[in-house]
Amino acid sequence: MSSNQSFSNRDLSVLWHPCTQMKDHETFPIIPIKKGQGVWLEDFDGNRYLDAISSWWVNLFGHANPTINAALKDQLDTLEHVIFAGFSHEPGVALAEKLVRITPERLSRCFYADNGSSAVEVALKMSFHYWRNLGQAQKTKFITLENSYHGETLGALAVGNVPLYKETYAPLLMDVITVPGPDCYNREPGESWADYSSRRFTLMEQTLQQHSDTVCAVIVEPLVQCAGNMRMYDPVYLQLLRAACDKYDVHLIADEIAVGFGRTGTLFACEQAAISPDFMCLSKGLTGGYLPLSAVLTTDRVYRAFYADYQSLTAFLHSHSYTANALACRAALATLDIFDQDNVIEKNRSLAEIIAKAAMRFHDHPHVAEVRQTGMILAIELVKNKHTREPYPWQERRGLKVYQYALAKGVLLRPLGNVIYFMPPYVVSEQQLLLIAEVAWQGIQHAVED
Ligand SMILES: Cc1ncc(COP(=O)(O)O)c(C=O)c1O
């Protein structure tokens, strides 16, 4: 029995893995990873896999990054963690100072949580509670976009809209108002992204006009709906949304958990629309993919609505045990140091061009309906019929075939349904990008064979 097999047997006898039908592992082995270095992961049998999806979009500067490793080793000998209510520490404060400095202008307060979904819960609760503190208790609803995803805890799931994750739990979820989205896959032939996204905004405007009295906030994933099959839209939608939220007195929550920290070509996606939300949720790349941490940035105006004598009972009494974990904050500081020192956003521009070039050939593939890209995210939409865009039946699991093929060739791609995407760590080389594209091409050929 190989080392991989014996490790897998131990794993499968006690573990239940995330987002997985465990029965699949009767026929498809789990991959035990022994170590990581740069863009590479290595299993117990010595096979290597190029991490083309940044380990679920969290890893920015490679596995075992020397800068982050050194910072964490130092932090380990100083302070690993302390209760963050009534207590504070250097990495927690330094990171908040930094986040306030680098996020859009009006964001001046940082509240920590410990994963993306929790950050979304915090933003939703804070927005609701803000209006309540202001005497507007009738504001209880949230507006969300079709095809959005904000996490899996019940509040975050409620404001998401991907049926695969949501439908089963529908009876448990709060009611939300769902507006048709700006996703440019659906634009008319020849229509520009900007024209389509603006046109779709009229539906949001109408909804805001009709419901603003009872709405706390609109929540969006700026520019790319990642878990919603990497669907993309134009920054003009965010500009129009910001103006409308101001007009109708409704908060704007920007969930930059997946798109923040350079993924879309700017440090934050909101920058491309030159807007500042009322709440910005950050996680994933925040710690360079090392440790779970999230932050919700908000405005002074929101902060002041909670600030009063204790007896007024307006405080935000929300907490997580690992709030502002010192190790995680230190990893985040080291990650942001790399942005400062290595001219990352500029370098990513060249990398994005290389990704685009590597994926050129997919445009003409007879089973590819669209190749779309925003910065360091490129997605390839596989369909049964290129002309009608009829999708493959989901039961055929074509994307899974690409996944399995690519793993056998040493590349970790993890398609979303039938959408194959590249979202590599920023330390990926041109040669490695060409390898990812070549393996994806072969994987698609294999997946569409019958
Ligand atoms: C946009 C967005 N929001 C929230 C989340 C949830 O984050 P987490 O998985 O850390 O709870 C995700 C995760 O993929 C996400 O993509």
PDBQT file of the ligand as one rigid body, heavy atoms in Angstrom, charges set to zero:
ROOT
HETATM    1  C1  LIG A 501     -17.337  36.427  -1.625  1.00  0.00    +0.000 C 
HETATM    2  C2  LIG A 501     -17.248  35.487  -0.465  1.00  0.00    +0.000 A 
HETATM    3  N1  LIG A 501     -17.802  35.835   0.701  1.00  0.00    +0.000 NA
HETATM    4  C3  LIG A 501     -17.720  35.041   1.781  1.00  0.00    +0.000 A 
HETATM    5  C4  LIG A 501     -17.101  33.819   1.725  1.00  0.00    +0.000 A 
HETATM    6  C5  LIG A 501     -17.054  32.927   2.930  1.00  0.00    +0.000 C 
HETATM    7  O1  LIG A 501     -15.778  32.870   3.480  1.00  0.00    +0.000 OA
HETATM    8  P1  LIG A 501     -15.392  31.630   4.421  1.00  0.00    +0.000 P 
HETATM    9  O2  LIG A 501     -15.323  30.434   3.562  1.00  0.00    +0.000 OA
HETATM   10  O3  LIG A 501     -14.056  32.011   5.001  1.00  0.00    +0.000 OA
HETATM   11  O4  LIG A 501     -16.435  31.545   5.479  1.00  0.00    +0.000 OA
HETATM   12  C6  LIG A 501     -16.526  33.411   0.517  1.00  0.00    +0.000 A 
HETATM   13  C7  LIG A 501     -15.875  32.089   0.405  1.00  0.00    +0.000 C 
HETATM   14  O5  LIG A 501     -15.596  31.576  -0.640  1.00  0.00    +0.000 OA
HETATM   15  C8  LIG A 501     -16.616  34.257  -0.615  1.00  0.00    +0.000 A 
HETATM   16  O6  LIG A 501     -16.110  33.898  -1.804  1.00  0.00    +0.000 OA
ENDROOT
TORSDOF 0
